[in-house]
């Protein structure tokens, strides 16, 4: 298959592209700076403002849309909220507009979203059938998914992936969490009772390829491991993997002072279950957080 990928140079997208190339697919990768990307067999980098990708859209058998500014890392000022919205909603709109103008539409669109769609929900188990939550992130995800859904009116099979916290070596959430543990200062954020819906990078990329190649898969797909854990449980597992204690919780008040509204994403959570993937027969390589962390960190994690 020829696949158009956006966000293909990031922590998740780069590994997805590797997997797809290994599977025999050829790729066109949309990026803001194609000149900075190394040449690779089976993969062509194209700038968003280059009309070539729109002209070649009718030759694609699938589109995977992962583009988006990182959600956590900067305070959510009004300007940053606009950046987050533009990088998700506006890029999705541009992609669907290009599909609409194309002579032949790609049969399938996989569009990223996030478990933040569900909003803070305490201990409530959440499946693909659960209602949307409230707050900036939930509303952003709803708008993001709403643009992707426009492709269904064009006859495109749409899969909306609500992705949890992605764990993997060399990047992602662990880059912020590992250093305090190395210095024996690791511990949960806030109370530690908030749920973490996580997934190993190998599973989320495998799940994307699985969904792309199965015509029966459509609609919402929770891209989370089947065994979510609380923040406290996660930090204990991380401490064990690194042979370090998990004893120094970060006070909620300090997080809010440092991060503002972003802190609410870290101090609340969702207990999200991948019911659609499990029902569809997908088998997780890393269903357990302890094994997932050990795979990410390796035998010399400490």
C-alpha positions as CSV (number, residue, x, y, z in Angstrom):
1,X,0.0,0.0,0.0
2,X,1.0,3.6,-0.5
3,X,0.4,5.5,2.7
4,X,0.3,9.2,3.4
5,X,1.5,10.0,6.9
6,X,1.4,13.3,8.8
7,X,3.4,13.6,12.0
8,X,5.7,10.9,10.8
9,X,8.9,12.4,12.2
10,X,7.9,12.5,15.9
11,X,8.4,9.9,18.6
12,X,5.4,7.9,17.6
13,X,5.2,8.6,13.9
14,X,8.9,7.8,13.2
15,X,8.4,4.3,14.6
16,X,5.2,3.8,12.7
17,X,6.9,4.7,9.5
18,X,9.7,2.2,10.2
19,X,7.1,-0.5,10.9
20,X,5.2,0.3,7.7
21,X,8.3,0.2,5.5
22,X,9.3,-3.1,7.1
23,X,5.8,-4.3,6.2
24,X,6.4,-3.5,2.5
25,X,4.4,-0.3,2.3
26,X,5.7,2.9,0.6
27,X,5.2,6.3,2.3
28,X,4.7,9.9,1.6
29,X,5.4,11.8,4.9
30,X,4.1,15.4,5.3
31,X,6.4,17.5,7.4
32,X,7.2,21.2,8.0
33,X,10.9,20.7,7.2
34,X,11.5,17.9,4.6
35,X,15.0,19.1,3.9
36,X,16.1,18.1,7.4
37,X,15.0,14.5,7.1
38,X,17.4,11.8,6.0
39,X,16.7,10.0,2.7
40,X,15.3,6.5,3.2
41,X,14.2,3.8,0.8
42,X,10.4,3.6,0.5
43,X,9.9,7.0,2.1
44,X,9.5,10.4,0.6
45,X,9.3,13.6,2.7
46,X,7.1,16.4,1.4
47,X,6.4,19.9,2.8
48,X,2.8,20.8,3.8
49,X,2.8,23.7,1.4
50,X,4.0,21.6,-1.5
51,X,1.1,20.8,-3.9
52,X,2.7,17.5,-4.8
53,X,1.1,15.6,-1.9
54,X,-2.4,16.8,-2.8
55,X,-1.9,15.9,-6.4
56,X,-0.7,12.4,-5.4
57,X,-3.5,11.8,-2.9
58,X,-5.5,9.8,-5.4
59,X,-2.7,7.3,-5.5
60,X,-2.8,6.6,-1.8
61,X,-4.5,3.6,-0.3
62,X,-4.4,5.0,3.3
63,X,-3.9,8.2,5.2
64,X,-2.6,8.2,8.8
65,X,-2.9,11.6,10.5
66,X,-0.7,12.0,13.6
67,X,0.3,15.7,13.3
68,X,-0.1,17.9,16.4
69,X,1.9,20.1,18.7
70,X,2.8,18.3,22.0
71,X,0.0,18.8,24.6
72,X,2.2,18.9,27.7
73,X,5.4,21.0,27.9
74,X,4.2,24.6,27.8
75,X,1.6,26.5,29.8
76,X,-1.8,26.7,28.1
77,X,-1.8,30.4,27.5
78,X,-4.5,31.7,25.1
79,X,-1.8,31.7,22.4
80,X,-0.7,28.2,23.1
81,X,-4.2,26.9,23.1
82,X,-4.6,28.4,19.6
83,X,-1.4,26.7,18.5
84,X,-2.7,23.3,19.9
85,X,-6.0,23.8,18.1
86,X,-4.4,24.9,14.8
87,X,-1.9,22.0,14.8
88,X,-4.8,19.5,15.2
89,X,-8.1,20.8,13.9
90,X,-6.8,23.0,11.1
91,X,-4.4,20.4,9.7
92,X,-7.2,17.8,9.8
93,X,-9.5,20.2,8.0
94,X,-6.8,20.8,5.4
95,X,-6.4,17.1,4.9
96,X,-10.1,16.4,4.4
97,X,-10.4,19.4,2.1
98,X,-7.7,17.8,-0.1
99,X,-9.5,14.5,-0.1
100,X,-12.7,16.2,-1.2
101,X,-10.8,17.8,-4.1
102,X,-9.1,14.6,-5.1
103,X,-10.3,12.6,-8.1
104,X,-10.1,9.3,-6.1
105,X,-10.3,9.3,-2.3
106,X,-8.1,7.0,-0.2
107,X,-10.2,4.1,1.2
108,X,-9.2,4.6,4.8
109,X,-8.2,7.5,7.2
110,X,-6.7,6.8,10.6
111,X,-6.8,10.0,12.6
112,X,-5.2,10.5,16.0
113,X,-7.1,11.8,19.0
114,X,-6.4,11.3,22.7
115,X,-8.0,9.8,25.8
116,X,-8.4,13.4,27.0
117,X,-11.6,13.2,25.0
118,X,-13.2,11.6,28.0
119,X,-12.2,14.4,30.5
120,X,-11.5,13.7,34.2
121,X,-13.6,10.7,35.1
122,X,-12.2,9.4,38.5
123,X,-12.6,5.5,38.6
124,X,-15.3,5.2,35.9
125,X,-14.3,2.5,33.3
126,X,-14.4,4.1,29.9
127,X,-15.0,2.3,26.6
128,X,-15.5,3.6,23.0
129,X,-19.2,4.0,23.9
130,X,-18.5,6.5,26.8
131,X,-19.6,10.1,26.4
132,X,-17.3,13.0,25.9
133,X,-16.0,14.9,28.9
134,X,-15.6,18.6,29.6
135,X,-12.7,21.0,29.7
136,X,-10.2,22.4,27.1
137,X,-8.6,19.1,26.2
138,X,-11.9,17.2,25.8
139,X,-13.3,20.0,23.7
140,X,-10.2,20.1,21.6
141,X,-10.4,16.3,20.9
142,X,-14.1,16.6,20.0
143,X,-13.3,19.3,17.4
144,X,-10.3,17.3,16.2
145,X,-12.4,14.2,15.7
146,X,-15.3,16.2,14.2
147,X,-13.1,17.3,11.3
148,X,-11.9,13.7,10.7
149,X,-15.5,12.5,10.6
150,X,-16.1,14.7,7.5
151,X,-14.2,12.1,5.5
152,X,-17.0,9.6,6.1
153,X,-19.3,11.8,3.9
154,X,-16.7,11.2,1.1
155,X,-17.0,7.4,1.4
156,X,-13.8,7.0,3.4
157,X,-13.5,4.5,6.2
158,X,-12.5,6.6,9.3
159,X,-10.8,5.2,12.4
160,X,-10.4,7.7,15.3
161,X,-7.6,6.5,17.6
162,X,-7.9,7.8,21.2
163,X,-4.3,7.4,22.2
164,X,-3.2,7.1,25.8
165,X,0.2,7.8,27.4
166,X,2.7,6.3,25.0
167,X,5.7,4.5,26.5
168,X,8.8,3.7,24.5
169,X,12.6,3.9,24.6
170,X,14.2,7.2,23.8
171,X,11.3,9.6,24.1
172,X,7.7,10.2,25.0
173,X,6.4,10.5,28.6
174,X,9.3,8.6,30.1
175,X,11.8,11.3,29.2
176,X,10.2,13.5,31.9
177,X,9.6,10.7,34.4
178,X,12.8,8.8,34.5
179,X,15.4,11.5,35.6
180,X,13.9,12.1,39.1
181,X,14.0,8.3,39.7
182,X,17.6,8.2,38.6
183,X,18.3,10.8,41.4
184,X,16.3,8.8,43.9
185,X,13.6,11.6,43.9
186,X,10.9,9.7,42.0
187,X,7.3,9.5,43.1
188,X,3.7,10.1,42.0
189,X,2.2,13.4,41.0
190,X,-0.4,14.7,43.4
191,X,-2.4,12.0,45.3
192,X,-1.3,9.2,43.0
193,X,-4.8,7.9,42.8
194,X,-5.5,9.2,39.3
195,X,-5.7,6.6,36.5
196,X,-3.1,6.4,33.8
197,X,-4.2,4.9,30.5
198,X,-0.9,3.9,28.9
199,X,0.2,1.9,25.9
200,X,3.6,0.7,24.7
201,X,4.8,2.4,21.4
202,X,5.1,-1.0,19.7
203,X,1.5,-1.8,20.5
204,X,0.1,1.6,19.3
205,X,2.0,1.4,16.0
206,X,1.0,-2.3,15.6
207,X,-2.6,-1.4,16.3
208,X,-2.5,1.3,13.6
209,X,-1.3,-1.1,11.0
210,X,-3.9,-3.6,12.2
211,X,-6.7,-1.1,11.8
212,X,-5.4,0.2,8.5
213,X,-5.4,-3.3,6.9
214,X,-8.8,-4.5,8.2
215,X,-11.8,-3.1,6.4
216,X,-14.1,-4.2,9.3
217,X,-12.4,-1.8,11.7
218,X,-14.0,1.7,11.8
219,X,-15.2,4.3,14.2
220,X,-13.5,4.8,17.6
221,X,-10.5,2.8,18.7
222,X,-9.1,3.3,22.2
223,X,-5.4,2.9,21.7
224,X,-4.6,2.0,25.3
225,X,-3.3,-1.2,27.0
226,X,-6.0,-3.4,28.6
227,X,-4.7,-2.9,32.1
228,X,-4.6,0.8,33.1
229,X,-3.0,1.6,36.4
230,X,-3.1,4.4,38.9
231,X,-0.3,7.0,39.0
232,X,0.9,5.4,42.3
233,X,1.0,1.9,40.8
234,X,2.8,3.2,37.7
235,X,5.5,4.9,39.7
236,X,6.0,1.8,41.8
237,X,6.5,-0.2,38.7
238,X,8.9,2.4,37.3
239,X,10.9,2.4,40.5
240,X,11.1,-1.4,40.4
241,X,12.3,-1.4,36.8
242,X,15.0,1.2,37.7
243,X,15.8,-0.4,41.1
244,X,14.8,2.9,42.8
245,X,12.3,3.8,45.4
246,X,9.1,5.7,44.6
247,X,8.8,7.8,47.7
248,X,8.8,11.6,46.8
249,X,5.3,12.7,45.6
250,X,5.1,16.0,43.8
251,X,2.5,18.2,45.6
252,X,-0.5,19.2,43.4
253,X,-0.1,22.8,44.5
254,X,3.4,22.9,43.2
255,X,2.5,21.4,39.9
256,X,-0.3,24.0,39.5
257,X,2.0,26.8,40.3
258,X,4.6,25.6,37.7
259,X,2.3,24.5,34.9
260,X,-1.0,26.2,35.4
261,X,-4.0,24.5,33.6
262,X,-1.7,21.8,32.2
263,X,-1.3,20.4,35.7
264,X,-5.0,19.3,35.7
265,X,-4.1,16.9,32.9
266,X,-1.4,15.3,35.1
267,X,-3.4,15.3,38.3
268,X,-6.6,13.8,36.9
269,X,-7.0,10.9,34.6
270,X,-9.1,8.4,32.8
271,X,-9.5,4.6,33.2
272,X,-9.8,3.8,29.5
273,X,-10.3,0.2,28.2
274,X,-9.5,-0.9,24.6
275,X,-12.8,-2.7,24.2
276,X,-13.0,-2.4,20.4
277,X,-9.5,-3.7,19.8
278,X,-10.0,-6.6,22.2
279,X,-13.3,-7.5,20.6
280,X,-11.8,-7.3,17.2
281,X,-9.1,-9.8,18.0
282,X,-6.1,-7.6,18.5
283,X,-3.5,-9.2,20.8
284,X,-1.4,-6.8,22.9
285,X,2.3,-7.5,23.0
286,X,2.6,-5.5,26.3
287,X,-0.7,-5.7,28.3
288,X,1.2,-5.4,31.6
289,X,2.9,-2.1,32.7
290,X,5.8,-3.8,34.5
291,X,6.8,-5.7,31.3
292,X,6.3,-2.6,29.2
293,X,8.6,-0.5,31.4
294,X,11.3,-3.1,31.4
295,X,11.1,-3.3,27.6
296,X,11.4,0.5,27.4
297,X,14.3,0.9,29.9
298,X,16.3,-2.3,29.2
299,X,18.3,-4.3,31.7
300,X,20.6,-1.4,32.7
301,X,17.8,1.1,33.5
302,X,19.3,2.3,36.7
